[in-house]
Amino acid sequence: NTISADRLCIVAAGNFDQDALRTLCEGIDLRVGEPKHTSTPVYTRCQAQLNIKAEQKHMAWVMPAISCRHPQMAAYEIANHILAGGYDCRLYQVLREQLGLVYSIDSRNAHYSDTGLWLIQTNTEQDNSQQTIDAVQQTLAELINNGPTQQELDFARQHLQSALIIEADDLDARMDKMAEDTLYHGRIISLEEQLDLYDQVTTDVIQSVIKAAWDQASFF
């Protein structure tokens, strides 16, 4: 019941006979069910802790994000990279390089057709857990109060734009993107349009995006 013609997309990239592919696709029976529409999930802020005997304490901060159709998608992706998208990012530099509290820390966005989630997670020794929590909170507070530097923004933007350009040369990545664009946007979004969306993001936008999300953060 979850598969229907409006959720099925056939994509191809590379050197192929378009007429032959079209003929093959026309012979496929897409009568696989009626569209099943569900209500949009509602984010609820909460906190929960599970106390278990383990050397490491695992921590996660979950925040509401946006759908993949939202015009601020590029801003969320850049903000996510600035937080903990790589070794040069804020949380990694503070928690790993400066304080030596964690081995790694990860931040990622999950964007769906109607909503999204933003997740920050890490683990540390039990005795360092409170200091790690305080460091994460302080780092986010600094970004909210002062915003990222222009250098941080430029580096994150260039990193993400470079990834898009590299993916454009990968056939599997191109087909995945074509399918996602068709299902979520009803059209193929060009590489130039994507790059332009990243160019429009400013430090003020990043600051407001992080504040809106962190104000509703849940801790686990």
C-alpha positions as CSV (number, residue, x, y, z in Angstrom):
1,N,0.0,0.0,0.0
2,T,3.0,2.3,0.2
3,I,4.0,1.9,-3.4
4,S,2.1,3.8,-6.0
5,A,2.7,5.4,-9.4
6,D,3.2,8.9,-7.9
7,R,6.0,7.5,-5.7
8,L,7.8,5.6,-8.4
9,C,10.5,7.2,-10.6
10,I,12.6,5.6,-13.3
11,V,15.8,7.5,-14.0
12,A,18.8,6.9,-16.3
13,A,22.1,8.7,-16.9
14,G,25.0,8.1,-19.3
15,N,25.2,7.0,-22.9
16,F,21.9,5.2,-23.8
17,D,19.2,5.1,-26.4
18,Q,16.4,7.3,-25.1
19,D,13.8,6.0,-27.5
20,A,14.6,2.4,-26.5
21,L,14.4,3.3,-22.8
22,R,11.1,5.1,-23.3
23,T,9.7,2.1,-25.1
24,L,10.7,-0.2,-22.2
25,C,9.2,2.2,-19.6
26,E,5.9,2.4,-21.5
27,G,5.5,-1.3,-21.1
28,I,5.7,-1.2,-17.3
29,D,2.4,-1.6,-15.4
30,L,2.4,1.2,-12.8
31,R,-1.0,0.2,-11.4
32,V,0.6,-0.8,-8.1
33,G,-1.8,0.9,-5.7
34,E,-3.5,4.1,-4.9
35,P,-1.5,7.0,-3.3
36,K,-1.4,6.7,0.5
37,H,-1.3,10.2,2.0
38,T,-0.3,10.6,5.7
39,S,-0.4,13.6,8.0
40,T,2.7,15.7,8.5
41,P,4.7,14.6,11.6
42,V,4.7,17.1,14.5
43,Y,8.0,17.7,16.3
44,T,7.7,17.5,20.1
45,R,10.5,18.8,22.4
46,C,11.5,16.3,25.1
47,Q,14.3,14.9,27.2
48,A,15.1,11.3,28.1
49,Q,18.1,9.5,29.6
50,L,18.9,5.8,29.9
51,N,21.4,5.0,32.6
52,I,23.3,1.9,31.7
53,K,26.7,0.5,32.8
54,A,29.1,1.5,30.1
55,E,32.4,3.1,29.7
56,Q,31.1,5.7,27.3
57,K,28.1,8.0,27.6
58,H,26.2,8.5,24.4
59,M,24.5,11.9,23.8
60,A,22.3,13.3,21.1
61,W,20.6,16.6,20.6
62,V,17.7,16.5,18.2
63,M,16.2,19.6,16.7
64,P,13.4,20.3,14.1
65,A,14.6,21.0,10.6
66,I,12.9,21.8,7.3
67,S,11.5,19.8,4.4
68,C,13.6,19.3,1.3
69,R,11.2,21.7,-0.5
70,H,12.0,24.6,1.8
71,P,13.8,27.6,0.3
72,Q,16.3,27.6,3.2
73,M,17.6,24.1,2.4
74,A,21.1,25.5,1.5
75,A,21.3,27.5,4.7
76,Y,20.5,24.5,6.8
77,E,23.2,22.4,5.0
78,I,25.8,25.2,5.5
79,A,24.8,25.6,9.1
80,N,25.1,21.9,9.7
81,H,28.6,21.8,8.2
82,I,29.7,24.8,10.3
83,L,28.6,23.0,13.4
84,A,30.1,19.5,12.9
85,G,30.4,18.7,9.3
86,G,34.1,18.0,9.3
87,Y,37.4,18.2,11.2
88,D,37.6,21.9,10.8
89,C,34.1,22.7,12.2
90,R,33.1,24.4,15.5
91,L,32.1,21.5,17.7
92,Y,34.9,19.2,16.5
93,Q,37.5,21.9,17.1
94,V,36.2,22.7,20.6
95,L,35.4,19.2,21.9
96,R,38.2,17.3,20.3
97,E,41.1,19.6,19.5
98,Q,40.8,22.1,22.4
99,L,39.3,20.2,25.2
100,G,40.1,16.6,24.3
101,L,36.7,15.4,25.5
102,V,35.5,13.3,22.5
103,Y,37.0,11.3,19.7
104,S,34.4,12.6,17.2
105,I,31.2,14.5,17.0
106,D,28.7,14.4,14.2
107,S,26.0,16.8,13.0
108,R,23.6,15.9,10.1
109,N,20.3,16.9,8.6
110,A,17.5,14.6,7.5
111,H,15.1,16.4,5.1
112,Y,11.9,14.7,4.0
113,S,9.0,15.7,1.8
114,D,7.1,17.5,4.5
115,T,9.5,17.9,7.5
116,G,13.0,17.3,8.8
117,L,15.3,16.6,11.7
118,W,18.7,17.9,12.8
119,L,20.8,15.6,14.8
120,I,24.0,16.3,16.8
121,Q,25.6,13.2,18.5
122,T,28.7,12.2,20.3
123,N,30.0,10.0,23.1
124,T,32.6,10.5,25.8
125,E,33.8,8.9,29.1
126,Q,31.2,9.0,31.9
127,D,33.3,11.4,34.0
128,N,33.4,13.9,31.1
129,S,29.8,13.9,30.2
130,Q,28.7,17.1,31.9
131,Q,31.7,19.0,30.7
132,T,30.9,17.8,27.1
133,I,27.2,18.9,27.5
134,D,28.3,22.3,28.8
135,A,30.8,22.7,25.9
136,V,28.2,21.9,23.3
137,Q,25.7,24.3,24.8
138,Q,28.4,27.1,25.1
139,T,29.5,26.6,21.5
140,L,25.9,26.8,20.2
141,A,25.3,29.9,22.4
142,E,28.3,31.6,20.9
143,L,27.1,30.9,17.3
144,I,23.6,32.1,18.2
145,N,24.9,35.3,19.8
146,N,27.7,36.2,17.4
147,G,27.0,34.1,14.3
148,P,29.7,32.3,12.3
149,T,32.7,34.2,10.8
150,Q,32.7,35.0,7.2
151,Q,35.6,32.6,6.8
152,E,33.6,29.8,8.3
153,L,30.7,30.5,6.0
154,D,32.9,30.7,2.9
155,F,34.7,27.5,3.7
156,A,31.5,25.6,4.4
157,R,29.9,26.9,1.2
158,Q,32.9,26.1,-0.9
159,H,33.1,22.6,0.6
160,L,29.4,21.8,-0.2
161,Q,29.5,23.4,-3.6
162,S,32.6,21.3,-4.5
163,A,30.8,18.2,-3.4
164,L,27.9,19.0,-5.7
165,I,30.2,19.5,-8.6
166,I,32.0,16.2,-8.0
167,E,28.7,14.4,-7.7
168,A,27.6,15.7,-11.0
169,D,30.3,13.5,-12.6
170,D,29.1,10.4,-10.8
171,L,26.4,8.5,-12.7
172,D,24.9,6.9,-9.6
173,A,24.8,10.2,-7.7
174,R,23.2,11.9,-10.7
175,M,20.5,9.3,-11.0
176,D,19.8,9.6,-7.2
177,K,19.5,13.3,-7.5
178,M,17.3,13.2,-10.6
179,A,14.9,10.8,-8.8
180,E,14.8,13.0,-5.6
181,D,14.2,16.1,-7.6
182,T,11.4,14.6,-9.6
183,L,9.7,13.1,-6.6
184,Y,10.1,16.1,-4.2
185,H,10.1,19.0,-6.6
186,G,8.4,17.8,-9.8
187,R,11.4,18.9,-11.9
188,I,15.1,18.5,-12.2
189,I,17.1,21.3,-10.4
190,S,20.2,22.2,-12.3
191,L,23.6,22.3,-10.8
192,E,23.8,26.1,-11.5
193,E,20.6,26.7,-9.5
194,Q,21.9,24.7,-6.6
195,L,25.2,26.5,-6.5
196,D,23.4,29.9,-6.7
197,L,21.3,28.9,-3.6
198,Y,24.4,28.4,-1.6
199,D,25.8,31.7,-2.8
200,Q,22.8,33.6,-1.4
201,V,23.3,32.4,2.2
202,T,24.7,35.0,4.6
203,T,26.1,34.8,8.2
204,D,22.9,36.4,9.5
205,V,20.8,33.7,7.9
206,I,23.0,31.0,9.4
207,Q,22.7,32.7,12.8
208,S,18.9,32.8,12.6
209,V,18.7,29.2,11.4
210,I,20.8,27.8,14.3
211,K,18.9,29.9,16.8
212,A,15.5,28.7,15.6
213,A,16.6,25.0,15.7
214,W,18.5,25.1,19.0
215,D,15.6,26.9,20.8
216,Q,13.6,23.7,20.4
217,A,16.4,21.1,20.9
218,S,15.7,17.8,22.7
219,F,18.4,16.0,24.6
220,F,18.9,12.3,24.9
